[in-house]
Structures are given as structure tokens and as C-alpha cells.
Amino acid sequence: MTNNSSLLKRFVGNTGWMMFRNIYSMLVSLIVGSLSARFLGPSNYGLLTYGSSIISFFTTVSRLGMDSVVVAELVRNPKKENVYLGTAFGMRFVTSILSFLAIWGFVIVLEPDDTLLQLVTLLQATAIIFQSTEVFYYWFEAKMEMKYVTLASMAALTVTSIWRIALLAGQAGVQWFAMSASISALVCGICIGISFVKKARLRLKFVWQEGKRILGKSYHFIISGLAVTLYTQLDRIMLGKMVDDTAVGLYGAASTLAVMWEFVPSSIMNSANPILLKLHEEDKEKFITRYQMLLMGITGLGVLVGTGFAVFAKLIIFILYGEEYYGAIPALSILIWATSFSMIGTARGIWVIAENKNKYPKYFTLMGAVINATLNALVIPKWGFVGASFTTLISEIFVSLVAPLCFSETREFSRIYFGGFKKIPLFLQYMRENILKRGK
């Protein structure tokens, strides 16, 4: 009982730190981000969004799909922490350099005559190299000590916000705003690196054999991540090529608002991940029950947020971006539901890792990417970014709930998810008895 109580305290504390970080991030980003969007206007804001969408593909590759895999390895075999982290960092750093060079070549080929876009994209892409230090997040996540990551992220955001406010005061050009992501990644990398050295006290070691083993487990997630990026970012690139930067700007504003609540389920999932993985090895029946609680909580939260945003979309756009961005209202009302389904798909990753079904997410997302690309090619010429919003929603529904039914080995997830609705009364009772009473 004492052990469960201690675990619950660590879970709540760890989740609390991540929530605090993300609430701070959301508030600062909304204020400074909306002021920047107003100053830049939909066209220049769209230019930044266009560039970041191109970068997203290569960022996914540079991460090598290692996030959940390395955390799982750290939880299962903490004695080899220095090897897992040293190997992961080495691979991540090398792929980051290669990704940066690939972005440089890709944007020149894609937009040979747009020198401003080339400059903006490269300034943003520098962040990929500094983001190599994200590998150290895995150690803090496995230890459920995310307060250090929280403080590092908050420091980076604060510095970046001061930078952007200075740019607003000086009426700077869009290329200076493009440097914000790289400045943020650099500051965050320095802070998390210092915290890791002081707390972990590990002598990192690169072992190629371990690297190959990790890649053997994570390459499925690389393909899956690329497919996810394809159907979440391809629409922006297609809008930039087939419509204009203003359309990308309006769509980007709607997308930014639609995902700003993701920090709540993401924080919960990041904290629950090591606990559920350990529980899966000890008691699978209890794992399923607790996992269903997580799924139902995320689903309920998605319904509440989706309804609220759909009702108050116009007011939200007016307060944050102004009348110039009213065109984004229909897209926001649609994309908020796409985000809700996306969170269910993200939560499925815990079950995938626990059951060693790593090869299947890439099939789900590849099918979603094909659906997304096909529909976008049909609807964007006629309905622009509103059509792209519907395409994103359809793709997210398919990937999160329909795709697992296509394979016999992943239908268990569907049974677990839909079976969770039958247990909602039991979950509510558990919440009252174990969480609400503790708070009194």
C-alpha cells in the first residue's frame, strides 16, 4: 500500500511539473506568438509556417523514433543507462547534422527562386542540431523527475520571448523571427545538459551494437513518425505550393490553437508511460484496467475541449489574432476534433511498446498518409485550407481508431479502447476514492 501511495505521489508530482511547464509555455506562447502573428500578418506568418513544415520531415528522421524505446530500456535495465544514453546521443547528433544539410538542399530544389524562404528555413533548421540534447530528457522521464526538464524549457521560452518582444519593438524582419526556434533549442539544450551532468553523474558510452539493437526496435517508429509528419505537414506544403502563403498563415494559426491543449494529455501520458510499462510486466490485467482509465480520460478531455473550441472559435481568434485572421475560424472548428483523435493515437503508443507491436504503427500512419495526400490533392484546389482541415480530421479518425482493426494482432487495442466505455462508472468511483479524497 505504501509503495502504491509513493508511486502515486511521484506520478502526480511528475505530471504536475510537466503541466506547470506546459501551462507557462502555452500562456507565454499565446501572448508573444499572437502579437508576433499580428505584426507579421498572415503572409509572413505563413512563410514561417511553410518553412517549419518542411523542417518537420527531417526533424522526425533525426529523432530516429527512439523516444519510447530508450525510455523503456532505461526502465527495464537501469544498470546500462550510460550505454543507452551515450549511444542514443551519438546517433541523434550525427543524424541532426545530416538532416540540417538535407534541409538546405531540399528547400533550394523545392523553391529555387524564393531566397527569403530559403533563409528563413535554414535559420529555423539550426534548431535540429541543438535538439540533440533531447536525448537526456529520456533519463528524467524514466526517473519521473521532469521538473529539471520543466525548468530548462521555461528558461528557453523566457529567453526566446524576450528576443521576440525585442524584435516587435524594433519592427524587425521575418528572418529575425525565424531565429527564435534555434535560440530556444540552444538555451534549452544548455540548461538540460547542465542538469543531466549534475543529477545523472554518468560517463556516457557509445556502443554501436546497442545502437543497432535500438534502431532495430525504433525504425518502425521512424517510418511511423515520417508518415505522421506527412499527413500533418503535407497539407501546409501543398497549400504553399497550390494556393499562397496567406492560406498557410491562416491554416497555421488554426493549427497552433487546435494543439495548444495537447500539453494536458501529453503530460499525463509521459508520466504514466514508465508506470504502465512496469505494471504490464507485473500484472497485465491491472495494466489493462489502468490503461483504459488513461484512454477514457483522454477521450473525455477531448470531447470537452472540442466542444468548447467549436462554440467559442470566433472569440478565441479575435482575442489572440484579431479580425485579420477571421478566415481561420472554420479550420479551427474542424482541427480541434482532429487533435482529440490524434491524442488517442498517441496514447496507443504505450500499448504498442508494452506488447512489442512496434511494426504496426508505421502501417497505420502510412495508410493515413496515403488517404491524407489523396484527399488533399482533390480538395485543396476547390476548398483551400478548409478542405485540408477536413482531410486532417478524416485521416486522424482513420489512424487512431480504424487502422488497428485492419490487423488481427492490433485488434486487441480496439477491444481495450471500446471496452473502456463500459467501465467508466468504475473509473469515476476510483477517481473519487483515490484522488479526490487524497486532496481533501
MARTORRO-275212 format. One line per 3 residues: their letters; for each residue x, y, z of C-alpha. Coordinates in Angstrom, 2 decimals, always signed. Each point is the difference from the previous one (the first is absolute). Last residue first. Example, Ala and Ser with C-alpha at 12.3 -4.5 7.8 and 13.67 -1.06 7.14 Angstrom:
2
sa = +13.67 -1.06 +7.14 | -1.37 -3.44 +0.66 $
This chain:
440
kgr = -9.07 +16.84 +0.99 | +2.23 -0.73 -2.98 | +0.36 -3.63 +0.96 $
kli = -3.78 -0.39 -0.12 | -0.10 +1.31 -3.58 | +2.76 -2.32 -1.14 $
ner = -0.55 -3.51 +1.24 | -3.71 -0.33 +0.88 | -1.53 +2.51 -2.39 $
myq = +2.24 -1.01 -2.90 | -0.70 -3.69 +0.63 | -3.76 +0.65 -0.07 $
lfl = +0.35 +1.87 -3.29 | +2.00 -2.92 -1.40 | -2.65 -2.49 +1.07 $
pik = -2.73 +2.08 -1.69 | +2.17 +0.25 -3.18 | +0.46 -3.77 -0.23 $
kfg = -2.25 -0.65 -2.99 | +1.73 +2.79 -1.94 | +3.35 -1.71 +0.56 $
gfy = -1.06 -2.95 -2.11 | +0.21 +2.28 -3.04 | +3.69 +0.61 +0.68 $
irs = +0.99 -3.48 +1.16 | -1.85 -1.70 -2.84 | +1.54 +2.43 -2.49 $
fer = +3.45 -0.68 +1.45 | -0.62 -3.73 -0.33 | -0.63 +0.53 -3.69 $
tes = +3.73 +0.55 -0.36 | +1.09 -3.57 -0.73 | -2.91 -0.64 -2.42 $
fcl = +0.89 +2.98 -2.16 | -2.50 +2.34 -1.71 | -1.78 +0.82 +3.25 $
pav = +3.02 +2.01 +1.16 | -0.53 +2.33 -3.04 | -3.54 +1.08 +0.94 $
lsv = +0.49 +1.68 +3.39 | +3.05 +2.28 +0.11 | +1.14 -0.06 -3.63 $
fie = -3.46 +0.29 -1.55 | -1.24 +2.71 +2.32 | +3.23 +1.97 -0.50 $
sil = -0.24 -0.25 -3.80 | -3.62 +1.16 -0.07 | +0.85 +2.99 +2.20 $
ttf = +3.03 +0.95 -2.11 | -2.06 -0.18 -3.21 | -2.67 +2.21 +1.53 $
sag = +2.65 +2.59 +0.83 | +1.50 -0.20 -3.51 | -3.44 +0.84 -1.40 $
vfg = -0.08 +3.09 +2.20 | +3.56 +0.82 -1.17 | -1.00 +0.29 -3.65 $
wkp = -3.50 -1.11 -1.01 | +0.29 -0.79 -3.73 | +3.75 -0.38 -0.71 $
ivl = +0.48 -1.36 +3.58 | -2.69 -2.69 -0.33 | +1.32 -2.59 -2.48 $
anl = +3.75 +0.13 +0.67 | -0.77 +0.21 +3.71 | -2.14 -3.14 -0.20 $
tan = +2.80 -2.03 -1.57 | +2.69 +1.32 +2.35 | -2.10 -0.66 +3.10 $
iva = -1.13 -3.48 -1.01 | +3.58 -0.98 -0.89 | +1.28 +1.49 +3.27 $
gml = -2.63 -1.86 +2.02 | +1.00 -3.29 -1.60 | +3.63 +0.80 +0.80 $
tfy = -1.05 +0.93 +3.53 | -1.65 -3.30 +0.76 | +2.74 -2.04 -1.71 $
kpy = +2.71 +1.87 +1.92 | -1.90 -0.60 +3.23 | +0.15 -3.79 -0.62 $
knk = +3.69 -0.87 +0.28 | +0.34 +0.85 +3.68 | -2.46 -2.61 +1.22 $
nea = +2.21 -0.80 +3.00 | -3.02 -0.31 +2.33 | +1.22 +2.72 +2.38 $
ivw = +1.29 +2.20 -2.83 | -3.25 -0.19 -1.97 | -2.10 +0.47 +3.15 $
igr = +1.84 +3.24 +0.83 | -0.21 +1.14 -3.63 | -3.80 -0.22 +0.11 $
atg = +0.08 +3.18 +2.07 | +1.29 +1.87 -3.06 | -2.86 -1.32 -2.12 $
ims = -2.50 +1.15 +2.61 | +1.70 +3.40 +0.00 | -0.40 +0.25 -3.78 $
fst = -3.74 -0.54 +0.38 | -0.26 +3.12 +2.15 | +2.31 +1.94 -2.32 $
awi = -2.28 -0.73 -2.97 | -2.90 +1.34 +2.03 | +1.77 +3.36 +0.47 $
lis = +0.78 -0.02 -3.72 | -3.64 +0.45 -1.03 | -1.00 +3.09 +1.98 $
lap = +3.49 +1.44 -0.56 | -0.32 -0.33 -3.79 | -3.37 +1.77 -0.02 $
iag = +1.41 +2.90 +2.10 | +3.24 +0.54 -1.99 | -1.56 +2.62 -2.30 $
yye = -0.43 +2.20 +3.06 | +3.79 +0.54 +0.02 | +0.03 +3.71 -0.90 $
egy = -2.70 +0.48 +2.62 | +2.50 -0.44 +2.83 | +2.49 -2.71 +0.90 $
lif = -0.48 -0.91 +3.65 | -3.24 +1.65 +1.08 | -1.72 -0.19 -3.39 $
iil = +1.02 -3.62 -0.65 | -1.25 -1.11 +3.42 | -3.28 +1.88 -0.41 $
kaf = -0.62 -1.56 -3.41 | +0.78 -3.52 +1.19 | -2.23 +0.20 +3.10 $
vaf = -2.47 -2.79 -0.74 | +2.36 -2.32 -1.89 | +2.76 +0.65 +2.53 $
gtg = -2.18 -0.97 +2.95 | -1.41 -3.10 -1.67 | +3.45 -1.26 -1.01 $
vlv = +1.42 +0.68 +3.46 | -2.74 -1.95 +1.78 | +0.04 -2.88 -2.49 $
glg = +3.81 -0.24 +0.10 | +0.01 -0.08 +3.80 | -2.43 -2.89 -0.04 $
tig = +2.16 -1.93 -2.48 | +3.20 +0.67 +1.97 | -1.63 -1.21 +3.23 $
mll = -1.46 -3.03 -1.74 | +3.41 -1.00 -1.35 | +1.75 +0.46 +3.35 $
mqy = -2.63 -1.99 +1.87 | +0.27 -2.70 -2.66 | +3.73 -0.18 +0.71 $
rti = -0.67 -0.44 +3.70 | -2.33 -2.93 -0.68 | +2.27 -1.53 -2.64 $
fke = +3.04 +0.23 +2.28 | -1.94 -1.59 +2.86 | -0.66 -3.00 -2.22 $
kde = +3.63 -0.05 -1.18 | +1.45 -0.21 +3.51 | +3.77 +0.25 +0.48 $
ehl = +1.45 +0.61 -3.49 | -2.90 +2.25 -1.03 | +0.32 +1.90 +3.28 $
kll = +3.56 +1.01 -0.92 | -1.11 +1.33 -3.37 | -2.98 +1.71 +1.65 $
ipn = +2.18 +1.86 +2.50 | +2.61 +0.99 -2.61 | -2.71 +1.44 -2.33 $
asn = -2.29 +1.61 +2.60 | +2.15 +3.12 +0.37 | +0.34 +0.53 -3.74 $
mis = -3.68 -0.81 -0.51 | -1.19 +2.54 +2.58 | +2.21 +2.72 -1.40 $
spv = -1.15 -0.77 -3.54 | -3.66 +0.04 +1.04 | +0.38 +3.54 +1.43 $
few = +2.62 +1.34 -2.42 | -2.32 -0.65 -2.93 | -2.05 +3.10 +0.89 $
mva = +1.92 +2.22 -2.47 | -0.63 -2.42 -2.85 | -3.02 +1.66 -1.60 $
lts = +1.36 +3.51 +0.60 | +3.15 -0.67 -2.02 | -1.97 -1.78 -2.72 $
aag = -2.37 +2.97 -0.42 | +2.93 +2.42 -0.27 | +1.75 -2.30 -2.47 $
ylg = -3.11 -0.19 -2.19 | -0.22 +3.78 -0.10 | +3.73 +0.32 -0.72 $
vat = +0.03 -2.76 -2.61 | -2.88 +1.71 -1.81 | +1.94 +3.26 +0.15 $
ddv = +3.13 -1.72 -1.37 | -1.81 -0.93 -3.24 | -2.22 -2.60 -1.73 $
mkg = +1.50 -3.11 -1.68 | +3.63 +0.11 +1.20 | -0.55 +1.44 +3.46 $
lmi = -3.24 -1.94 +0.44 | +1.82 -3.19 -1.03 | +2.73 +0.70 +2.58 $
rdl = -2.62 +0.66 +2.66 | -1.96 -3.15 -0.89 | +3.18 -2.06 +0.05 $
qty = +0.58 +0.91 +3.65 | -2.39 -2.22 +1.97 | -0.32 -2.83 -2.56 $
ltv = +3.70 -0.17 -0.74 | +1.06 +0.60 +3.59 | -2.04 -3.03 +1.04 $
alg = +1.52 -2.04 -2.84 | +3.48 +1.10 +0.99 | -0.71 -0.89 +3.61 $
sii = -1.26 -3.45 -0.98 | +3.08 -0.63 -2.12 | +2.23 +1.11 +2.86 $
fhy = -2.20 -1.90 +2.45 | +0.58 -3.28 -1.81 | +3.71 +0.82 +0.04 $
skg = -0.18 +0.00 +3.79 | +0.45 -3.64 +0.95 | +2.79 -0.87 -2.40 $
lir = +1.37 +3.52 +0.52 | +0.42 -0.82 +3.70 | +1.78 -3.26 -0.87 $
kge = +2.23 +1.74 -2.53 | +0.92 +2.63 +2.56 | +0.68 -2.66 +2.61 $
qwv = +2.49 -1.59 -2.40 | +1.49 +3.43 -0.72 | +0.86 +0.63 +3.63 $
fkl = +0.48 +3.67 +0.92 | +0.76 +0.60 +3.67 | -1.18 +2.80 +2.23 $
rlr = +1.70 +0.40 +3.35 | -2.98 +0.53 +2.26 | -0.42 +2.49 +2.82 $
akk = -3.78 +0.00 -0.53 | -0.88 +3.10 +2.03 | +2.82 +2.49 -0.64 $
vfs = +0.75 -1.02 -3.59 | -3.70 -0.20 -0.84 | -0.76 +3.43 +1.44 $
igi = +2.85 +1.60 -1.97 | -1.15 -1.66 -3.24 | -3.61 +0.99 +0.66 $
cig = +1.00 +3.66 +0.34 | +2.34 +0.07 -3.02 | -2.49 -1.80 -2.23 $
cvl = -2.85 +2.28 +1.05 | +2.06 +3.07 -0.83 | +1.00 -1.39 -3.41 $
asi = -3.50 -1.28 -0.88 | -1.57 +3.37 +0.84 | +2.58 +1.92 -2.03 $
sas = -0.58 -2.35 -2.94 | -3.78 +0.43 +0.14 | +0.28 +3.79 +0.25 $
maf = +2.31 +0.42 -3.01 | -2.96 +0.14 -2.39 | -1.17 +3.17 +1.71 $
wqv = +3.13 +1.71 -1.30 | -0.82 -1.18 -3.54 | -3.47 +1.59 +0.25 $
gaq = +1.39 +3.53 +0.16 | +0.32 +2.07 +3.16 | -2.41 +2.72 +1.17 $
gal = +2.40 +0.84 +2.88 | -2.61 -0.41 +2.71 | -1.24 -3.20 -1.62 $
lai = +3.55 -1.32 -0.25 | +0.62 +0.79 +3.68 | -3.21 -1.86 +0.86 $
rwi = +1.31 -2.94 -2.04 | +3.30 -0.14 +1.90 | -1.72 +0.35 +3.39 $
stv = -2.25 -2.89 -1.02 | +2.99 -2.11 -1.01 | +1.71 +0.56 +3.34 $
tla = -3.18 -0.90 +1.90 | -0.64 -3.06 -2.16 | +3.50 -1.32 +0.56 $
ams = -0.21 +0.52 +3.77 | -3.41 -1.67 +0.09 | +1.30 -3.00 -1.93 $
alt = +2.96 -0.43 +2.35 | -2.21 +0.34 +3.09 | -2.46 -2.59 -1.30 $
vyk = +2.74 -2.41 -1.02 | +1.31 +0.22 +3.55 | -3.52 -0.45 +1.41 $
mem = -0.35 -3.15 -2.08 | +1.35 -2.24 +2.71 | -2.00 -3.15 -0.75 $
kae = +3.21 -2.07 -0.13 | -0.85 -1.31 -3.49 | -1.02 +3.52 -1.09 $
fwy = +3.17 +1.55 +1.41 | +2.15 -2.55 -1.85 | -1.96 +0.41 -3.24 $
yfv = +0.33 +3.78 +0.13 | +3.76 -0.53 -0.49 | -0.68 -0.96 -3.62 $
ets = -1.50 +3.48 -0.49 | +3.64 +1.13 -0.13 | -0.06 -0.60 -3.76 $
qfi = -2.38 +2.97 -0.21 | +2.97 +2.32 -0.57 | +0.55 -1.51 -3.46 $
iat = -3.69 +0.19 -0.95 | -0.18 +3.65 +1.08 | +2.18 +0.97 -2.96 $
aql = -3.05 -0.73 -2.16 | -1.72 +3.27 +0.92 | +2.80 +2.12 -1.45 $
ltv = +0.13 -2.34 -3.02 | -3.74 +0.38 -0.63 | +0.01 +3.79 +0.24 $
lql = +2.95 +0.29 -2.39 | -1.52 -2.32 -2.61 | -3.39 +1.70 +0.32 $
ltd = +1.64 +3.38 -0.61 | +1.95 -1.35 -2.99 | -3.19 -1.11 -1.79 $
dpe = +1.23 -0.81 -3.54 | +1.15 -3.59 +0.54 | -3.06 -0.98 +2.11 $
lvi = -0.09 -3.81 +0.16 | +3.61 -0.59 -1.14 | +1.46 +2.63 +2.31 $
vfg = -2.30 -1.20 +2.82 | +1.23 -3.58 -0.39 | +3.72 +0.75 -0.07 $
wia = +0.00 +2.00 +3.22 | -2.40 -2.42 +1.64 | +2.38 -2.88 -0.80 $
lfs = +2.91 +1.86 +1.60 | -2.00 +0.50 +3.19 | -1.10 -3.63 -0.03 $
lis = +3.62 -1.22 -0.30 | +1.01 +2.07 +3.02 | -3.00 -1.26 +1.97 $
tvf = +0.70 -3.60 -1.04 | +3.49 +0.24 +1.52 | -1.26 +1.52 +3.26 $
rmg = -2.80 -2.54 +0.41 | +2.29 -2.98 -0.53 | +2.48 +1.23 +2.59 $
fat = -2.74 +0.95 +2.47 | -1.69 -3.41 -0.26 | +3.29 -1.84 +0.54 $
gly = +0.92 +2.07 +3.02 | -3.51 -0.28 +1.43 | -0.28 -3.78 -0.37 $
vne = +3.59 -0.64 +1.07 | -0.07 +2.28 +3.06 | -3.37 -1.38 +1.09 $
kkp = +1.22 -3.62 -0.08 | -0.76 -0.78 +3.65 | -3.53 +1.45 -0.43 $
nrv = -1.18 -3.09 -1.94 | -3.79 -0.10 -0.37 | -0.75 +3.67 +0.66 $
lea = +2.95 +1.26 -2.06 | -0.92 -2.36 -2.85 | -3.61 +1.25 +0.01 $
vvv = +1.18 +3.61 -0.08 | +2.30 -0.89 -2.92 | -2.86 -1.54 -2.00 $
sdm = -2.50 +2.77 +0.77 | +2.23 +2.74 -1.41 | +2.07 -1.87 -2.60 $
glr = -1.97 +0.72 -3.18 | +3.25 +1.01 -1.71 | -0.26 +3.55 +1.35 $
svt = +1.86 +1.33 -3.04 | -2.60 -1.53 -2.33 | -2.87 +1.81 +1.69 $
tff = +1.91 +3.28 -0.10 | +0.51 -0.57 -3.73 | -3.72 -0.09 -0.74 $
sii = -0.72 +2.88 +2.38 | +2.45 +2.32 -1.78 | -2.31 +0.35 -3.02 $
ssg = -2.89 +0.88 +2.31 | +2.20 +2.54 +1.82 | +0.66 +1.81 -3.28 $
ytl = -3.67 +0.22 -0.95 | -0.91 +1.19 +3.48 | +2.58 +2.77 -0.15 $
lgy = -1.28 +1.08 -3.44 | -3.59 -0.23 +1.26 | +0.80 +2.50 +2.74 $
nsp = +1.42 +2.20 -2.74 | -3.28 -0.21 -1.96 | -2.49 -0.12 +2.90 $
glf = +1.35 +3.22 +1.58 | +3.45 +0.41 +1.55 | -1.10 +2.35 +2.78 $
ras = -3.21 -1.89 +0.82 | +1.83 -3.33 -0.06 | +2.73 +1.39 +2.28 $
lsg = -2.59 +1.30 +2.47 | -1.73 -3.40 -0.13 | +3.25 -1.81 +0.65 $
vil = +1.02 +2.29 +2.88 | -3.30 -0.42 +1.84 | -0.87 -3.52 -1.06 $
svl = +3.57 -1.20 +0.38 | +0.28 +1.44 +3.50 | -3.29 -1.56 +1.11 $
msy = +0.61 -3.36 -1.67 | +3.56 -0.30 +1.23 | -0.99 +0.84 +3.57 $
inr = -2.81 -2.54 -0.20 | +2.42 -2.48 -1.57 | +2.60 +0.33 +2.71 $
fmm = -2.58 -0.18 +2.79 | -1.60 -3.05 -1.58 | +3.39 -1.68 -0.25 $
wgt = +0.73 +0.77 +3.64 | -3.43 -1.22 +1.10 | +0.36 -3.23 -1.96 $
ngv = +3.20 -0.75 +1.90 | -1.62 +0.84 +3.32 | -3.13 -2.04 -0.74 $
frk = +2.04 -2.99 -1.17 | +2.46 +0.26 +2.89 | -2.87 +0.23 +2.49 $
lls = -1.75 -2.96 -1.63 | +3.18 -2.07 +0.19 | +0.42 +0.83 +3.70 $
snn = -3.62 -1.00 +0.70 | +0.42 -3.22 -1.94 | +3.17 -0.83 +1.97 $
tm = -1.73 +0.80 +3.28 | -2.85 -2.33 -0.92 $
